[in-house]
Amino acid sequence: MASSRAAARRVTPSEPVVPSPAGRALDAKRRWEAEVLTSALAKSAERKERFETLGGIEVPRIQVPAPTDSFDRIGYPGQYPYTRGVHPTMYRGRVWSMRMFSGFGTPEDTNRRFHYLLAHGESGLSIAFDDPTLYGIDADDKEALGEVGKCGVNVSSLHDMDRLLKGIPLADVTTSMTINGPANIVWGMYILSAERVGVPRAQLGGTTQNDILKEYIAQKEFLYPPKPALRLVIDTIEMSMRSMPKWNPVSISGYHIREAGSTAVQELAFTLADGMTYVEEAKRRGLPVDEFAPRLSFFFNSHNDFFEEIAKFRAARRLWAEAMRDKFGAKKERSLWMRFHTQTAGCSCTAQQPELNVVRTTIQALAGVLGGTQSLHTNSYDEALQLPTEDAVRIALRTQQILAHESGVADAVDPFGGSYYVEWLTDKMEEEARRYFDRIDQLGGVVAGIERGFFQREIQEASFRYQRAVESGEQKVVGVNAYTLDAPIHVPRLRISEQARTAQSKRLRALRAKRSASKHAKALELVRKAARDPEANTMPAVLKALAAEATLGEIVHAFQDVFGSYRERSTY
């Protein structure tokens, strides 16, 4: 009976072939174009001949299902390939972490801001360090003059970290630290500071950015040549894997790549290529992929092009899951997850009519949420002018809280899933990213690409194209080249004086005067010895040096004694 019923259902040559739903939609689109669109365009032309995303992808007028559409490419939330999110319930279970990037002046100044933010509903800390700290320079170094505490908090010693974290419940609050070149040293400070108040390292939760590859590509705050610097990152991955199960040792960052002027596709492709390089190097060290991969996280920019950003996040999850499973052989589900933090685009904030940045930030934050971010930072409206004031930070945090609790966007999982346009654009972003992967492979990988200036040239060219479009008026920026207003800017000012440098320098002099010179010298020699041994993990030596009261700059110099420094190849 079963076989006879199957035979009855077979389509014979004389039976008409029923078009697929995608085929019927395509036929309907053609009829609409012929019967409706043509006459409408004859009466009134469109605003532009070509519409495109901020990254230059041509935007079709409308989208219908493609004949090749496969539900397997989209799937369900919490299932491979995670296009629709890594958790089955997403924000219906718990809203994203609201993590405001904060830091200025002395450790005490920023500690007060941390307590203020926690009191106003922030659910995690995110530490911004000043330029001297980011470059591994002590506050009393002559190169730090004029920069101490200006664009972040200054931390030059373990005692500074103690002051920064005073009264913070480290066992309960997760902390993100945006630090790269000296990330291993600053992370060591955090670990030891927590242990000094009774919180063991196994209980610490948080993230060190620690993405040195994007420093060479975009932000330029590197300390050593790429290969030894990459080794230090793998040292932190190994240590966290062995003793800190709640810590994410690397947050692979596209944010600064985008801030440097890249397109959305370049941010997507270059960031994932960096991530794959860390996985390759960790496996080369002999670390089991399923032991460290679940602790890798990502950090993306959310820019002005609403749909392009949503598609970027969805494509990123799919690309990463496929690479982890098929290229690196990961078996655990969590190894396939791309978990990421999002920050709204600082480079899009304008000094002109700064109150409009509230609107920009809201749109960008909404794209991050609809794209499935796990945590979010919203920029303050005054950031094009200065470090944010408390009022500006509070408005930025309230923006997230309104999205989470008043807008309804947290109630549905991946509400744009199945949108013809969003699914098409997600596929397009993935396709363009794969083209970049091929080019990077042809160059010999990310490190070789950095050394040859490939990434730097790509970003410079994209940035130049965008700036030229703004200057010509083709790309409108409200308040800058369109709808301008000739009026004074009324924004409360937050000024950081040189008192931060004076205070930090005085503390360093006192520290150097009272510490044991012999223990200090011996500890720094252990750092050099570990650096010279390619088989050694350098983190134990870093922790011993910090315990012996070596400063940030002194430990960096010890590494540079072995590794040397790095001068970037000119791309002009």
Secondary structure, 3 states (H helix, E strand, C coil): CHHHHHHHHCCCCCCCCCCCHHHHHHHHHHHHHHHHHHHHHHHCCCCCCCCECCCCCECCCCCCCCCCCCHHHCCCCCCCCCCCCCCCCHHHCCCCEEEEEECCECHHHHHHHHHHHHHCCCCEEEEEECHHHHCCCCCCCHHHCCCCCCCCECCCCHHHHHHHCCCCCCCCCCEEEECCCCHHHHHHHHHHHHHHCCCCHHHCCEEECCCHHHHHHHHCCCCCCHHHHHHHHHHHHHHHHHHCCCEECEEEECHHHHHCCCCHHHHHHHHHHHHHHHHHHHHHHCCCHHHHHHHEEEEEEECCCHHHHHHHHHHHHHHHHHHHHHHCCCCCHHHHCCCEEEEECHHHCCCCCHHHHHHHHHHHHHHHHHCCCCEEECCCCCCCCCCCCHHHHHHHHHHHHHHHHCCCCCCCCCCCCCCHHHHHHHHHHHHHHHHHHHHHHHHCCHHHHHHCCHHHHHHHHHHHHHHHHHHHCCCCCECCCECCCCCCCCCCCCCCCCHHHHHHHHHHHHHHHHCCHHHHHHHHHHHHHHHHCCCCCCHHHHHHHHHCCCCHHHHHHHHHHHHCCCCCCCCC
